[in-house]
Amino acid sequence: MTAALPTVESAGAVLRNRRFLALWIAQVVTQVGSNMVLFGLTVEVFHQTGKSTSVSLLILAFLVPAVIFGAIAGVYVDRNDRRLVLVTTNAARGVLFLVLLLVRTDLALIYLLTVVISTLTTFFGPAEAAMIPVIVSKRQLLSANSVYLLTLQASFFLGFALIGPLVVNVAGPAWLLVFVAATYFVGAALCLLLPANHPRTGASHPVEALEEASTAVRTTFGQLVDGVHYMLDNRTIFWPLAYLALTASLIGVLGVLGPGFATHVLGLSERDFVVVVLPLGLGLVMGILVLNVYGRFFSRRRGIEGGLVALGLTLLALSLAQPIVTNLSLTVSLLSVVIVVAFAAGVAYAFVAVPAQTQLQEELPEAVRGRVFGVLNMLVSIASFLPIIIVGPIADVVGTPVVVQGAAVVTLLVAIGSILRAHPSHVGPASEAVLFDAADPVSLSGRSLLTPTPLDQQEDDK
């Protein structure tokens, strides 16, 4: 009897697929390049204005187009040759980065070009994800998606915390833009190696396309409304989302306040706020490794809440590091204290974000997990906008350390709320068994996911 073929191939086998390898390298160079530019422009904008408000506007210019144009981009990608979308969006962004090089002293044009580049990225993302099943076999699909998601997450650390600061400090922001533009042209060339993939064989009628895009926007809005109700009606969903929204907000706040913290607290150049970002990223990696080895030995709930408390305390320590070192006349330098505290904050961050994501995956019913995740992740993104909008102007008025102290207080309040409200004081065996009845799968509504049952009707049936 011959042995059965494995149903899933390893990541190594997937990377031996030349077409996937081309797409993956294109993803690496463009995602890392995008985060390098985010770092470079953050430094440039703060250098020109000296205001955290300007950095807030820059980060919003990167983030908002994904929410506004996400639904329309999905419709467009489904109606056009995905290879062509990948090639043109990469090439166009490469050109726009070179244009940024010419206008990098004009703040308004920087914001405008950033919005255009981010909008093009919104079209690139779904085309890239939709191309993966075309170029890999079913046995390779799971590993291919794992590599894709890992690269997506690692690119921020590599681009924003490592390669971007290195290029800016060695060669300057101008050469960073030249380098990133070159990587996008390389990405466009690699995408030319992919097969043409036009999901629709018939002609695309403009009126039909417009109606479909309009429907997609209305559906997305309906999903968001239903998602809010679903989240509020399910405590086991609400709290993991609250944790994820908090951690996403803290990353945005760090990006906004980083240059000001480096200049006003540490007495360094604005480009040196990598001394906070890099140890934070290394701490995050360490936290993930610790969770992988020892996570099964303690309660996920206690791990998250302990991580929240530790994260709040480390943020408080960061904001008070300067007066503590000065008043106590410590022999250690302020910079070394900040590096150690930032590393500890990264470990604490991992103890919150990773288990929260895992809990959300476990609590959602498998039949709707992917579609619900898309809606809920959009809610998390929207929730993270508000802190990014307000912290810049507040920091310009009261100072960066005070805003970091405020973030620490909010984090500690979420920890206290989680301890008191996230779980009932006594959980019986019946309530621990399952969250959803398998015979009655939950959807967000008839507009959204599995057609069946609106939330209000589900509540009436209970």
C-alpha positions in Angstrom: 0.0 0.0 0.0 1.4 3.4 -1.0 1.6 6.1 1.6 -1.0 8.9 1.3 0.3 12.2 0.1 0.4 14.9 2.7 -2.5 17.3 2.5 -0.3 20.3 3.4 3.1 21.2 2.1 5.8 23.0 4.1 6.7 26.6 3.7 10.0 25.5 2.1 8.1 23.6 -0.6 5.9 26.7 -1.3 9.0 28.9 -1.7 10.3 26.5 -4.3 7.3 27.4 -6.4 8.9 30.0 -8.6 5.7 32.0 -9.2 4.9 32.2 -5.5 8.6 33.1 -4.8 8.3 36.0 -7.2 5.1 37.2 -5.6 6.6 36.8 -2.1 9.8 38.7 -2.9 7.6 41.5 -4.4 5.6 41.5 -1.2 8.8 41.7 1.0 10.4 44.5 -0.9 7.2 46.6 -1.2 6.0 46.1 2.4 9.4 46.7 3.9 9.8 49.7 1.6 6.5 51.1 2.6 7.4 51.0 6.3 10.8 52.5 5.5 9.1 55.5 3.9 6.7 55.8 6.8 9.7 56.2 9.1 11.6 58.5 6.7 8.5 60.8 6.2 7.8 60.8 10.0 11.4 62.1 10.6 11.1 64.6 7.7 7.7 66.0 8.7 8.7 66.4 12.4 12.0 68.0 11.3 10.1 70.6 9.2 7.4 71.4 11.7 8.6 70.3 15.2 5.0 69.4 15.9 3.4 66.0 16.7 0.2 67.1 15.1 1.9 67.0 11.7 3.0 63.4 12.3 -0.6 62.5 13.3 -1.8 63.8 9.9 0.9 61.9 8.1 0.0 58.6 9.8 -3.7 59.2 9.1 -2.8 59.8 5.4 -1.3 56.3 5.4 -4.2 54.6 7.2 -7.5 56.2 6.1 -7.5 55.3 2.4 -7.6 51.6 3.3 -10.9 52.1 5.2 -12.4 54.4 2.6 -11.5 52.5 -0.6 -11.2 48.9 0.7 -14.6 47.7 -0.6 -14.2 49.5 -3.9 -10.7 48.0 -4.4 -12.0 44.5 -3.9 -14.6 45.0 -6.6 -12.1 46.5 -9.0 -9.6 43.6 -8.4 -12.4 41.1 -9.1 -13.2 42.7 -12.5 -9.7 43.2 -13.9 -6.5 41.3 -14.6 -4.9 40.9 -11.2 -1.4 40.7 -12.6 -1.9 44.0 -14.3 -3.1 45.5 -11.0 0.0 44.3 -9.2 2.4 45.5 -11.9 0.8 49.0 -12.4 0.3 49.7 -8.6 4.0 48.8 -7.9 5.3 50.9 -10.8 3.1 53.8 -10.0 4.1 53.9 -6.4 7.8 53.7 -7.4 7.3 56.8 -9.6 5.4 58.6 -6.8 8.2 58.0 -4.4 10.6 59.7 -6.8 8.1 62.6 -7.0 8.2 62.8 -3.2 11.9 63.2 -3.5 11.3 66.4 -5.5 8.6 67.9 -3.2 9.7 66.7 0.2 9.9 70.3 1.5 6.2 70.9 0.7 4.1 69.5 3.5 0.8 69.7 1.7 2.2 67.8 -1.3 3.7 65.2 1.0 0.3 64.5 2.5 -1.4 64.5 -0.9 1.1 62.0 -2.4 1.0 59.9 0.7 -2.8 59.6 0.3 -2.4 58.6 -3.4 0.3 56.0 -2.6 -1.8 54.5 0.3 -4.8 54.3 -2.1 -2.8 52.4 -4.6 -1.6 50.1 -1.8 -5.3 49.5 -1.0 -5.7 48.0 -4.6 -2.4 46.1 -4.4 -3.3 44.2 -1.2 -6.5 42.3 -2.4 -4.9 41.6 -5.8 -1.9 40.1 -4.1 -4.0 37.9 -1.8 -6.3 36.9 -4.6 -3.3 35.8 -6.8 -2.0 33.3 -4.2 -4.7 30.6 -4.9 -4.0 31.0 -8.6 -0.3 30.2 -8.4 -0.2 27.6 -5.7 -1.9 24.2 -5.3 -4.5 23.5 -2.7 -1.9 21.6 -0.7 0.4 24.6 -0.6 -2.4 27.2 0.1 -2.2 27.0 3.9 1.6 27.4 4.0 1.5 30.1 1.4 -1.0 32.1 3.4 1.1 31.6 6.6 4.2 33.0 4.8 2.2 35.9 3.4 0.8 36.9 6.9 4.1 36.4 8.6 5.8 38.7 6.0 3.0 41.3 6.5 3.6 41.4 10.2 7.4 41.3 10.1 7.7 44.0 7.5 6.8 46.7 10.0 9.6 45.8 12.3 12.1 45.4 9.5 11.1 48.6 7.6 10.2 51.0 10.4 12.5 49.8 13.2 15.5 48.5 11.5 16.3 49.2 7.8 14.5 52.5 7.6 16.4 54.1 10.5 19.7 52.6 9.2 19.3 54.1 5.8 18.1 57.5 7.1 21.0 57.7 9.6 23.6 56.6 7.1 22.5 58.2 3.8 19.6 60.5 4.7 15.9 60.6 3.9 16.4 61.5 0.2 18.4 58.4 -0.5 15.8 56.3 1.4 13.2 57.5 -1.1 15.5 56.5 -4.1 16.2 53.1 -2.5 12.5 52.4 -1.9 11.5 53.6 -5.4 14.0 51.1 -6.8 12.5 48.3 -4.7 9.0 49.0 -6.1 10.3 48.9 -9.6 11.9 45.5 -8.8 8.5 44.4 -7.3 6.7 45.4 -10.6 9.2 43.5 -12.6 8.8 40.4 -10.4 5.0 40.6 -10.8 5.4 40.4 -14.6 6.5 36.8 -14.1 3.1 35.9 -12.8 0.3 34.5 -15.0 -2.4 36.8 -16.3 -5.5 36.3 -14.2 -8.7 37.9 -15.3 -11.5 36.5 -13.1 -14.2 37.6 -15.4 -14.3 36.5 -19.1 -17.1 38.9 -20.2 -16.7 42.6 -20.9 -16.9 44.9 -17.9 -19.8 47.4 -18.3 -19.1 50.7 -16.6 -22.6 51.0 -15.2 -22.6 47.5 -13.8 -19.2 48.1 -12.2 -20.4 51.3 -10.6 -23.5 49.5 -9.2 -21.4 46.7 -7.9 -19.0 49.2 -6.2 -21.9 51.0 -4.7 -23.3 47.8 -3.3 -20.0 46.9 -1.9 -19.8 50.2 0.0 -23.3 49.8 1.4 -22.6 46.2 2.4 -19.4 47.3 4.1 -21.2 50.0 6.1 -23.9 47.5 7.0 -21.3 45.0 8.1 -19.7 47.6 10.3 -23.0 48.5 12.0 -23.8 44.8 12.6 -20.2 44.2 13.8 -20.6 46.8 16.5 -23.9 45.2 17.7 -22.3 41.7 17.5 -19.3 42.8 19.5 -21.4 44.6 22.2 -23.7 41.6 22.5 -20.9 39.0 23.0 -18.5 39.7 25.9 -16.1 37.0 24.8 -15.7 38.9 21.5 -15.8 42.4 22.9 -12.8 42.1 25.3 -10.3 40.5 22.8 -11.3 43.3 20.4 -10.8 45.9 23.1 -7.3 44.5 23.7 -6.5 44.5 20.0 -7.8 48.0 19.5 -5.8 49.2 22.5 -2.6 47.6 21.2 -3.2 48.9 17.7 -3.8 52.4 19.1 -0.6 52.3 21.1 1.5 51.5 18.0 -0.1 54.5 16.2 0.5 56.7 19.3 4.2 55.5 19.4 4.6 56.6 15.8 3.1 60.0 16.4 5.0 60.7 19.7 8.3 59.0 18.9 10.2 61.9 17.3 9.0 64.3 20.0 10.1 61.9 22.7 13.5 61.5 21.1 14.1 65.3 20.9 12.4 66.6 24.0 13.0 63.8 26.5 16.2 62.1 25.3 17.8 65.1 23.8 18.5 63.3 20.5 17.7 64.0 16.9 14.2 63.2 15.7 15.6 60.4 13.5 17.0 58.7 16.6 13.6 57.6 18.1 14.6 54.2 16.8 16.3 53.8 20.2 12.7 53.2 21.5 11.2 51.4 18.5 14.0 48.8 18.1 14.1 47.5 21.7 10.3 47.5 21.7 10.4 45.3 18.6 13.0 43.0 20.1 10.9 42.7 23.2 7.9 41.8 21.1 9.9 39.0 19.5 11.1 37.8 22.9 7.5 37.9 24.2 6.3 35.8 21.3 9.1 33.2 21.9 8.3 33.0 25.6 4.6 32.5 24.9 5.3 29.8 22.4 7.3 27.9 25.0 5.6 28.6 28.2 2.2 30.0 27.2 0.4 26.7 27.8 1.4 26.7 31.5 -0.7 29.7 32.6 -4.2 31.1 32.0 -4.6 33.2 28.9 -6.9 35.6 30.8 -4.3 36.2 33.5 -1.6 36.5 30.9 -3.4 39.2 29.0 -4.3 41.1 32.2 -0.8 40.8 33.5 0.5 42.0 30.2 -1.9 45.0 30.3 -0.7 45.9 33.8 3.0 45.5 32.8 2.4 47.6 29.7 0.8 50.4 31.6 3.6 50.4 34.2 6.3 50.4 31.5 4.6 53.3 29.7 4.5 55.2 33.0 8.2 54.4 33.5 9.0 55.7 30.0 7.2 59.0 30.7 8.9 59.5 34.1 12.4 58.2 33.2 13.9 61.6 32.8 12.9 63.1 36.2 13.7 59.8 38.0 17.2 59.6 36.5 17.8 63.3 37.2 16.4 63.5 40.7 18.0 60.3 42.0 21.4 61.1 40.4 21.6 57.6 39.0 24.9 56.5 37.6 23.2 54.8 34.6 22.3 57.0 31.6 18.7 58.0 30.7 19.1 56.3 27.3 20.0 52.9 28.8 17.0 53.1 31.1 14.7 53.9 28.2 16.1 51.0 26.2 15.5 48.5 29.0 12.0 49.8 29.7 11.1 49.8 26.0 12.2 46.2 25.7 10.0 45.3 28.7 7.1 47.1 27.1 7.6 45.0 24.0 7.4 41.8 26.0 4.3 43.0 27.7 2.7 44.0 24.4 3.2 40.4 23.1 1.5 39.0 26.2 -1.6 41.1 25.3 -1.8 41.1 21.5 -1.0 37.5 20.8 -3.3 35.7 23.3 -6.1 38.2 22.4 -5.8 37.3 18.7 -5.8 33.6 19.6 -8.9 34.0 21.8 -10.8 35.8 19.1 -9.9 33.0 16.6 -11.2 30.4 19.0 -14.4 32.2 20.0 -15.6 32.9 16.5 -17.5 30.0 14.7 -15.4 28.4 12.0 -18.1 28.8 9.3 -17.9 32.6 9.4 -14.5 33.2 10.9 -12.8 34.7 7.9 -15.6 37.0 7.0 -16.2 38.2 10.6 -12.5 38.8 11.0 -12.5 41.2 8.1 -15.3 43.2 9.6 -13.9 43.2 13.1 -10.4 44.1 12.0 -11.8 47.1 10.2 -13.5 48.1 13.5 -10.2 47.8 15.3 -8.6 50.0 12.6 -11.3 52.7 13.0 -11.0 52.6 16.8 -7.3 53.2 16.5 -7.8 56.4 14.5 -9.1 58.5 17.3 -6.0 58.3 19.5 -3.8 59.0 16.5 -5.9 62.1 15.7 -5.9 63.6 19.2 -2.5 62.7 20.7 -0.5 64.9 18.3 -2.3 68.2 19.1 -2.4 67.4 22.8 1.4 66.6 22.9 2.1 69.9 21.2 0.3 71.7 24.1 1.1 69.7 27.2 4.3 67.8 26.2 5.0 64.2 25.1 5.6 62.7 28.6 2.2 63.8 29.8 0.5 62.1 26.8 2.5 58.9 27.4 1.3 59.1 31.1 -2.2 59.4 29.8 -1.8 56.3 27.6 -0.4 54.5 30.6 -3.5 55.4 32.7 -5.8 54.3 29.9 -4.0 51.0 29.6 -4.2 50.4 33.4 -7.9 51.3 33.4 -8.5 48.7 30.6 -6.6 46.2 32.7 -8.8 46.9 35.8 -12.0 46.8 33.6 -10.9 43.4 32.2 -10.2 42.0 35.7 -13.6 43.2 37.0 -15.8 42.8 34.0 -14.3 40.6 31.2 -15.3 37.3 32.8 -18.0 36.3 35.3 -16.7 35.6 38.8 -17.9 32.0 38.5 -17.9 30.0 35.2 -19.7 26.7 35.4 -18.9 23.7 33.2 -21.8 24.3 30.9 -20.7 27.8 30.0 -17.1 26.7 29.5 -18.1 24.1 26.9 -19.1 26.1 23.8 -19.8 29.6 22.9 -22.0 28.9 19.9 -24.4 26.1 19.1 -23.0 24.3 16.1 -26.5 23.7 14.8 -27.2 27.5 14.8 -24.2 29.3 13.3 -24.1 33.0 14.1 -23.8 35.6 11.4 -23.6 39.3 11.6 -26.8 39.7 9.6 -28.5 38.9 6.3 -26.6 41.7 4.7 -23.3 40.5 5.8 -22.3 36.9 6.2 -24.4 33.7 6.2 -27.7 35.3 5.2 -29.6 33.7 8.1 -30.4 35.5 11.3 -30.2 39.1 12.3 -28.7 39.7 15.7 -31.9 41.0 17.3 -33.7 37.9 16.2 -30.9 35.7 17.7 -31.3 37.5 21.0 -35.1 37.0 20.9 -34.6 33.3 20.3 -32.3 32.8 23.3 
